[in-house]
Amino acid sequence: MSATATRAPRKGGSRIGALFVSPYVLFILVVFAVPLVYTVWISFHRFYFTAPGTDIDAPWVGLSNYRDVFTDPVVGQAFLNIVIFLVINVPLTVGLALVLASALNAKIRGRAFFRAAFYLPYVTASVALVAVWQFLFGSDGFVNHLLGSHAPDPSWLVNSHLAMPMIAVFVTWKQLGFFVMLYLAALQNVGKELYEASAMDGAGPVRQFFSVTVPGVRPATTLVVIYAIITGANLFSEPYLLTGGGGPDHASTSPVLLMYQKGIEQGHPDFAAALGVVLIAFVAVVSIVSRKLSERGN
């Protein structure tokens, strides 16, 4: 009798849960799954964009588009650029966000103001922030005037060695507020008694940070790393706006920017689709490896 009574709510609860989840599942199918399947289909065909109502054959070409992707030197450069970006952006994001979140979690004067100030760039339009960045780091920018003869030549955003690192720093600054908020939420679950116990053992603020704070927010760190990898791999507007479309000499071209250039500007959506599938595989592999490393650390 009691077993039957306990099963019935579970069945009803699962139905109610499925009802609440169904809009999101539908959203995922319409916005992500269907376009992904269509992208994979395009990547195996010779495909062209046409006017509405126009019917043009899309012959099967097998792995031809993928062969073009893997033999294109610009594609290799784009993925190398993303690796450079991630090597700079992810550690900076994790380190700065955790340190700032720890500082903002303490009782300091003006804490609400600083929280809003760090979050403001994240919700500000990229175009406005790019204008500020170009004012600072353009060829005739404020930073070059301060450095004088010590300024890099070519300048920051037109230098093949500095363009992508500068974009990585820009994205870190722009998105930092979001990750600070994630860490602030995670810090609420770190017990104050742990800090009190470590203080009784003679641990100072730095020791407490590495012995209590860092292990306490490790699940959040895994989330931050994976999210930073995914957003970094989808880099588009920053190189498009900051370096005039991936310059100089493709030194700041990203795979997503290259997809736009090949698919929209040059009219090769089949190449762009194959590149998109390769990018998805790349992000999946890097994210899985990062998660495994994080879990091993746990």
C-alpha positions in Angstrom: 0.0 0.0 0.0 2.7 2.4 1.0 4.8 1.4 -2.0 2.0 2.2 -4.4 1.4 5.5 -2.7 5.0 6.4 -3.1 5.2 5.4 -6.8 2.1 7.5 -7.9 3.6 10.9 -7.0 6.8 10.0 -8.8 4.9 9.2 -12.1 2.9 12.3 -11.8 5.9 14.3 -10.9 7.8 13.0 -13.9 4.9 14.0 -16.2 4.8 17.5 -14.7 8.6 17.7 -15.0 8.4 16.6 -18.6 5.7 19.3 -19.3 7.9 22.0 -17.9 11.0 20.8 -19.7 9.3 20.4 -23.1 9.4 24.1 -24.2 13.2 24.1 -23.6 13.6 20.7 -25.4 11.6 22.2 -28.3 13.8 25.3 -28.3 16.9 23.1 -28.4 15.6 21.1 -31.3 14.5 24.1 -33.4 17.4 26.4 -32.7 20.3 23.9 -32.4 19.6 20.4 -33.4 17.8 21.0 -36.7 20.4 23.6 -37.9 23.2 21.3 -36.9 21.8 18.4 -38.9 21.3 20.7 -41.9 24.9 22.0 -41.5 26.2 18.5 -41.6 24.1 17.8 -44.7 25.5 20.9 -46.4 29.1 19.9 -45.6 28.8 16.8 -47.7 27.2 18.5 -50.8 28.2 21.2 -53.3 25.8 23.9 -52.0 25.1 27.5 -53.0 22.8 30.1 -51.6 20.0 31.0 -54.0 17.1 33.4 -54.2 13.8 32.3 -52.7 12.0 29.9 -55.0 15.1 29.0 -57.0 15.9 25.3 -57.1 19.5 24.4 -57.8 21.0 20.9 -57.5 23.3 20.2 -54.5 25.3 17.2 -55.6 26.9 14.9 -53.1 30.7 15.5 -52.9 31.6 13.3 -49.9 34.6 14.5 -48.0 35.6 17.0 -50.6 34.7 20.0 -48.5 36.5 18.6 -45.5 39.6 18.0 -47.6 39.5 21.7 -48.7 39.2 22.7 -45.0 42.1 20.7 -43.9 44.4 21.8 -46.8 43.6 25.5 -46.5 46.5 27.2 -44.7 44.2 30.0 -43.5 42.1 27.5 -41.6 45.2 26.2 -39.8 46.1 29.8 -39.0 42.6 30.4 -37.6 42.8 27.4 -35.3 46.3 28.4 -34.2 44.9 31.9 -33.4 42.2 30.4 -31.2 44.7 28.2 -29.4 46.8 31.4 -28.7 43.6 33.1 -27.6 42.5 30.4 -25.2 46.0 30.0 -23.7 45.9 33.7 -22.7 42.2 34.2 -22.1 41.2 31.1 -20.0 44.0 31.4 -17.3 43.5 35.2 -17.1 39.7 34.8 -16.8 39.9 32.1 -14.1 42.6 33.9 -12.0 41.3 37.4 -12.2 37.6 36.4 -11.7 38.4 34.3 -8.7 40.6 36.9 -7.0 38.1 39.7 -7.7 35.2 37.6 -6.5 37.0 36.8 -3.3 37.7 40.5 -2.7 34.1 41.5 -3.5 32.8 38.7 -1.2 34.5 40.4 1.7 32.9 43.3 3.6 34.5 46.3 1.9 33.2 49.8 1.5 31.5 50.3 -1.9 31.1 46.6 -2.6 27.9 47.1 -4.5 29.5 49.8 -6.7 32.5 47.6 -7.6 30.3 44.6 -8.4 28.2 46.7 -10.8 31.4 48.3 -12.2 33.0 45.0 -13.1 29.7 43.7 -14.6 29.1 46.8 -16.7 31.4 45.9 -19.6 29.7 42.5 -20.0 26.3 44.1 -20.7 27.7 46.9 -22.8 27.5 46.6 -26.6 30.7 45.4 -28.2 30.8 48.2 -30.7 31.0 50.8 -27.9 33.8 48.9 -26.1 35.7 48.5 -29.3 35.7 52.2 -29.8 37.2 52.7 -26.4 39.8 50.0 -27.0 40.8 51.6 -30.4 41.1 54.9 -28.6 43.5 53.4 -26.2 45.5 51.0 -28.4 45.1 52.4 -31.9 48.1 53.5 -33.9 47.6 57.1 -32.6 46.0 55.9 -29.4 46.4 57.1 -25.9 48.7 54.2 -24.8 51.1 54.9 -27.7 51.3 58.5 -26.7 52.2 57.6 -23.2 54.8 55.1 -24.3 56.3 57.3 -26.9 59.3 55.7 -28.5 58.7 52.5 -26.5 55.4 51.9 -28.3 55.4 48.7 -30.5 55.9 49.2 -34.2 53.6 48.2 -35.9 51.1 49.2 -33.3 49.1 46.8 -31.0 46.1 45.9 -33.2 48.0 45.8 -36.5 50.9 43.8 -35.2 50.9 40.2 -36.3 52.4 39.1 -33.0 50.3 41.3 -30.7 46.9 41.4 -32.4 45.5 38.1 -31.0 46.9 38.6 -27.5 45.3 42.0 -27.4 42.0 40.5 -28.5 42.4 37.9 -25.7 43.0 40.7 -23.1 40.0 42.7 -24.5 37.6 39.7 -24.2 38.9 38.9 -20.7 38.2 42.5 -19.6 34.8 42.5 -21.3 33.5 39.2 -19.9 35.2 39.3 -16.5 32.1 40.6 -14.7 30.0 37.6 -15.7 32.6 35.1 -14.4 33.0 37.2 -11.2 29.3 36.8 -10.6 29.6 33.0 -11.1 32.4 32.8 -8.5 30.5 35.1 -6.1 27.6 32.6 -6.2 29.9 29.7 -5.7 31.6 31.4 -2.7 28.3 31.5 -0.9 28.5 27.7 -0.6 32.0 27.8 1.0 31.4 27.5 4.8 32.7 30.3 6.9 33.7 27.8 9.5 36.4 26.6 7.1 37.9 30.0 7.1 37.6 30.3 10.9 39.3 26.9 11.4 42.1 27.7 9.0 42.6 31.0 10.8 42.9 29.2 14.1 45.6 27.0 12.6 47.5 30.2 11.7 46.7 30.5 8.0 46.8 34.0 6.6 44.7 35.4 3.8 46.9 34.0 1.0 47.0 30.5 2.6 43.2 30.6 3.1 42.7 31.5 -0.5 44.7 28.5 -1.8 43.6 26.1 0.9 40.0 26.9 1.3 38.7 29.2 -1.5 40.2 27.5 -4.5 39.1 23.9 -3.5 35.7 25.2 -2.4 34.9 26.7 -5.8 36.4 24.0 -7.9 33.1 22.9 -9.5 32.5 26.6 -10.5 36.0 26.7 -11.9 35.2 23.7 -14.2 32.1 25.6 -15.4 34.1 28.8 -16.0 36.8 27.0 -17.9 34.4 25.2 -20.2 32.3 28.3 -20.8 35.4 30.4 -21.5 36.6 27.8 -24.0 33.2 27.6 -25.8 32.8 31.4 -26.0 36.5 31.8 -27.1 36.1 29.3 -29.8 33.1 31.2 -31.1 35.1 34.5 -31.3 33.7 36.7 -34.1 32.8 40.3 -33.4 36.1 41.2 -31.6 38.5 40.4 -34.5 35.9 41.6 -37.0 35.7 45.0 -35.4 39.1 45.4 -33.7 41.4 44.3 -36.5 39.4 45.0 -39.6 38.3 41.4 -40.3 41.2 39.2 -39.0 44.3 41.2 -40.0 47.1 41.6 -40.3 47.6 38.7 -42.7 45.0 36.5 -40.9 46.9 36.9 -37.6 43.7 37.4 -35.8 41.3 35.5 -37.9 39.1 33.1 -36.0 37.3 30.0 -37.4 33.9 31.6 -37.0 35.0 34.8 -38.7 36.5 32.6 -41.5 33.1 30.8 -41.8 31.5 34.2 -42.3 34.0 35.3 -44.9 33.9 32.0 -46.8 30.2 31.4 -46.5 28.6 34.8 -46.8 31.2 37.1 -48.4 32.7 34.6 -50.8 29.7 32.4 -51.5 31.0 29.0 -50.3 28.6 27.9 -47.6 29.5 24.2 -48.1 33.1 25.0 -47.1 31.9 27.1 -44.2 29.6 24.2 -43.1 32.5 21.7 -43.1 34.6 24.2 -41.1 31.7 24.6 -38.6 31.5 20.8 -38.1 35.3 20.7 -37.5 35.0 23.6 -35.1 32.3 21.8 -33.1 34.5 18.7 -32.9 37.5 20.8 -31.8 35.5 22.5 -29.0 34.0 19.2 -27.8 37.5 17.6 -27.6 39.0 20.6 -25.8 36.1 20.9 -23.4 36.1 17.2 -22.5 39.8 17.2 -21.9 39.5 20.3 -19.7 36.7 18.7 -17.7 38.7 15.4 -17.2 41.7 17.4 -16.0 39.5 19.3 -13.6 37.9 16.1 -12.3 41.3 14.5 -11.9 42.3 17.5 -9.8 39.2 16.9 -7.6 
